[in-house]
Amino acid sequence: MTNEDIPELQSIWDDARGYIKHGNYNKAIEIYQYILIRYSDDPVAVEYANAYLGDVFLTTRRLDLAEKHLKNAITAAPAKGHYHYLLGFTYLVKEQWKNAVSAFLKVISLEHDNGEYERGLGWAMFNAGNRTEGIGHLYRALELTPDNVHAMTDLTTALLMLGNVEKAREYGEKALGIDPGYVLAQKLLKTIDQIERTRS
């Protein structure tokens, strides 16, 4: 029997998921905080509540709180790679590149061959100054998940920063081909157009 099988907890988890689905993050936060108090003697409930709080705070860009709760979740379940991924993503948003690299190296040591995890590591490494290895991980991310438009735009940005405009355009156009409404890809291609116009 898991903690979600307890009738009240089952209902609470469902309520929180419903609030998140409808964008009412503050209400979901209240529920998870209630769980931390009401079920403080249930380690699994505490683990999940911290993980969900970390995810919601990351989504709402309350990054210090996201970091705090994700670290609590990791302390409770250090072998769960997704928690390290969320922590790494939190560090990416905070532009704490070395911390992000550490988090993504940990998740990849736990869960191999995940394109999204490779993407996070690649982007973190590139921005931390290890550009060659960072780009290598971005290429690896696309090997594992060829339709990952986020990896494509990360690679587009990295190649653009290195001055490889032609190759950057190739990946920007691939991303836009998969998702024509992808705003970041559109912006990157406009930047590339401007660069090429100044060169001609």
SULVENPE-V193989 format. One record per helix or strand. SS is the DSSP state (@ for helix, = for strand). FROM is the first residue (numbers start at 1). TO is the last residue. If there is no record, write none. Layout:
SS_FROM_TO / SS_FROM_TO
//
This chain:
@_3_5 / @_7_21 / @_25_38 / @_43_59 / @_63_76 / @_81_94 / @_97_110 / @_115_128 / @_131_144 / @_149_161 / @_165_178 / @_183_199
//
